[in-house]
């Protein structure tokens, strides 16, 4: 590969990596920490959600989607202090989703989805998230099925590595 092509490839990789959001470790953020310190250390979140309680708080969303397995929601009070940190792609959090929830409720809980696909024959729109491995190290996705604007059900799908199934392909 020529030097020019190598430099171009390296530049492209760097630009791609810089476009990704740096997701804080739950251990590196603690209650009482200032929102300004979180922003200074991790940059702008994917989304800032105003709290619905009317008290002026907000939630900073740091998601690794489409390929990462974490989505931290950092709740901040009206004074700008961190009050809670939660990795919302963990199984116990995903289990909170119930039939009848709206897309906004799901987004506020899980953060930015990896993809949205509409299935014409079933009339369902399915959103998915790459989630932590749970079954013997098998990669998987969590799916939320919407129909008529509300959650119908949730499912999991496995991600199969072609190389493991079809070696040498």
Backbone torsions as a table, in degrees:
resi	resn	phi	psi	omega
1	UNK	NA	136.4	-178.8
2	UNK	-70.4	159.3	179.3
3	UNK	-60.5	-41.1	179.8
4	UNK	-62.8	-42.9	177.8
5	UNK	-65.5	-38.8	178.7
6	UNK	-62.9	-43.2	178.8
7	UNK	-64.9	-43.2	179.5
8	UNK	-62.2	-43.7	179.5
9	UNK	-64.3	-44.4	178.8
10	UNK	-61.8	-40.1	178.9
11	UNK	-64.6	-42.7	179.4
12	UNK	-62.4	-43.2	178.7
13	UNK	-62.6	-44.8	179.3
14	UNK	-61.6	-43.6	178.5
15	UNK	-62.9	-40.3	179.3
16	UNK	-64.1	-43.4	-179.8
17	UNK	-67.0	-38.3	178.8
18	UNK	-67.1	-24.2	179.4
19	UNK	-74.9	-18.7	179.5
20	UNK	-77.4	149.0	177.7
21	UNK	-84.2	135.5	174.6
22	UNK	-79.7	119.6	-177.7
23	UNK	-95.0	123.5	179.8
24	UNK	-65.6	151.3	172.5
25	UNK	-78.2	139.3	177.8
26	UNK	-56.0	-26.3	179.8
27	UNK	-77.9	-18.8	-177.4
28	UNK	-91.2	-5.0	177.3
29	UNK	-121.3	134.3	-178.5
30	UNK	-137.4	153.8	177.1
31	UNK	-55.0	139.8	-178.3
32	UNK	96.5	-21.0	177.5
33	UNK	-64.6	147.8	-179.6
34	UNK	-80.2	148.3	176.3
35	UNK	-62.2	-34.4	178.8
36	UNK	-62.0	-37.4	178.7
37	UNK	-68.2	-38.9	177.4
38	UNK	-62.8	-47.8	-179.9
39	UNK	-63.2	-39.4	179.6
40	UNK	-65.5	-37.3	-177.2
41	UNK	-81.6	-37.0	-171.5
42	UNK	-116.7	-4.1	178.5
43	UNK	81.8	-170.7	-178.3
44	UNK	-69.4	137.2	176.2
45	UNK	-73.1	166.0	177.2
46	UNK	-62.8	-38.1	-176.1
47	UNK	-151.2	147.8	170.5
48	UNK	-118.0	118.0	-177.7
49	UNK	-100.9	122.1	173.6
50	UNK	-70.9	137.4	178.3
51	UNK	-67.4	147.5	-175.8
52	UNK	-86.2	-4.8	-176.6
53	UNK	-79.7	-5.8	178.0
54	UNK	77.1	10.8	-177.6
55	UNK	-96.9	3.0	175.5
56	UNK	90.2	4.3	177.5
57	UNK	-78.7	174.8	178.3
58	UNK	-153.7	165.4	177.2
59	UNK	-120.9	127.4	177.6
60	UNK	-94.3	122.3	-178.8
61	UNK	-99.7	119.4	174.4
62	UNK	-116.9	100.0	-175.8
63	UNK	-112.1	143.6	176.8
64	UNK	-97.6	5.9	-179.5
65	UNK	-62.0	143.1	22.5
66	UNK	-92.9	-20.5	-172.1
67	UNK	-105.7	-22.2	-179.3
68	UNK	-71.1	172.1	-175.5
69	UNK	-120.3	24.9	-176.2
70	UNK	-138.5	147.0	171.7
71	UNK	-146.4	103.4	-179.9
72	UNK	-89.8	132.8	173.3
73	UNK	-111.6	115.3	-178.2
74	UNK	-108.5	110.5	-179.5
75	UNK	-85.1	134.8	-177.4
76	UNK	-126.9	137.0	179.3
77	UNK	-81.6	178.8	-176.5
78	UNK	-63.4	-24.4	179.1
79	UNK	-82.9	-3.0	178.4
80	UNK	85.7	22.6	178.2
81	UNK	-107.8	139.3	177.9
82	UNK	-65.9	130.0	177.1
83	UNK	-113.0	-22.3	175.8
84	UNK	-161.5	155.8	178.8
85	UNK	-133.7	131.3	-179.6
86	UNK	-144.4	130.8	172.4
87	UNK	-86.6	104.9	-169.5
88	UNK	-81.2	-2.1	176.9
89	UNK	-93.7	7.3	176.2
90	UNK	-74.2	150.7	-175.3
91	UNK	-53.5	-43.0	-177.3
92	UNK	-63.8	-33.5	179.3
93	UNK	-74.6	-45.8	179.5
94	UNK	-58.7	-31.7	-178.5
95	UNK	-67.6	-14.8	179.0
96	UNK	-70.0	-23.1	-176.1
97	UNK	-66.5	131.2	-176.3
98	UNK	-124.8	150.8	173.0
99	UNK	-54.0	139.6	-179.5
100	UNK	99.5	-14.6	177.7
101	UNK	-65.3	150.9	177.2
102	UNK	-87.8	162.2	175.3
103	UNK	-56.4	-37.2	179.0
104	UNK	-63.4	-41.3	177.9
105	UNK	-61.9	-42.2	-179.8
106	UNK	-65.9	-45.5	179.8
107	UNK	-62.1	-40.8	178.7
108	UNK	-63.7	-31.9	-179.4
109	UNK	-82.5	-51.1	-171.7
110	UNK	-96.8	-17.0	-176.9
111	UNK	85.4	-170.3	-176.0
112	UNK	-59.7	130.4	178.7
113	UNK	-79.3	161.2	177.2
114	UNK	-74.0	-51.8	179.7
115	UNK	-144.8	164.4	170.9
116	UNK	-130.3	128.8	179.6
117	UNK	-131.8	133.6	177.3
118	UNK	-101.5	130.6	178.0
119	UNK	-106.1	108.1	-172.2
120	UNK	-61.5	-42.7	-174.8
121	UNK	-69.0	-37.4	179.5
122	UNK	-89.5	-16.6	-177.5
123	UNK	73.4	20.0	-178.4
124	UNK	-103.5	144.4	167.9
125	UNK	-108.3	128.5	-177.1
126	UNK	-116.5	124.1	174.3
127	UNK	-101.9	146.0	176.1
128	UNK	-136.0	157.3	178.2
129	UNK	-131.9	139.5	170.2
130	UNK	-75.7	126.4	-174.1
131	UNK	-124.1	165.3	179.3
132	UNK	-58.3	146.6	178.4
133	UNK	-64.0	134.0	-179.8
134	UNK	-123.7	-28.4	-173.6
135	UNK	-109.7	98.3	176.4
136	UNK	45.8	43.3	176.6
137	UNK	75.3	6.3	-179.5
138	UNK	-77.7	125.5	178.1
139	UNK	-65.9	146.9	-179.0
140	UNK	-152.5	168.9	177.0
141	UNK	-125.9	149.3	175.1
142	UNK	-103.2	130.8	-175.5
143	UNK	-117.7	137.6	172.9
144	UNK	-117.1	122.7	-178.4
145	UNK	-98.4	123.3	177.3
146	UNK	-109.4	142.0	172.3
147	UNK	-143.5	133.3	-177.9
148	UNK	56.4	34.2	173.3
149	UNK	82.1	8.8	177.6
150	UNK	-138.7	162.5	179.0
151	UNK	-65.7	129.6	175.2
152	UNK	-94.6	-47.5	-179.4
153	UNK	-167.1	172.9	173.0
154	UNK	-123.7	151.6	177.8
155	UNK	-144.4	172.0	172.4
156	UNK	-120.3	148.9	172.6
157	UNK	-132.4	142.8	-179.9
158	UNK	-86.0	147.6	176.2
159	UNK	-109.2	111.9	-178.0
160	UNK	-96.6	130.5	178.1
161	UNK	-81.0	115.7	-178.4
162	UNK	-54.1	-35.8	-177.3
163	UNK	-64.7	-35.7	178.2
164	UNK	-72.4	-36.1	-178.0
165	UNK	-82.2	-40.5	-177.7
166	UNK	-123.9	75.7	-178.7
167	UNK	-56.5	140.5	177.8
168	UNK	79.3	2.7	-179.0
169	UNK	-75.2	NA	NA
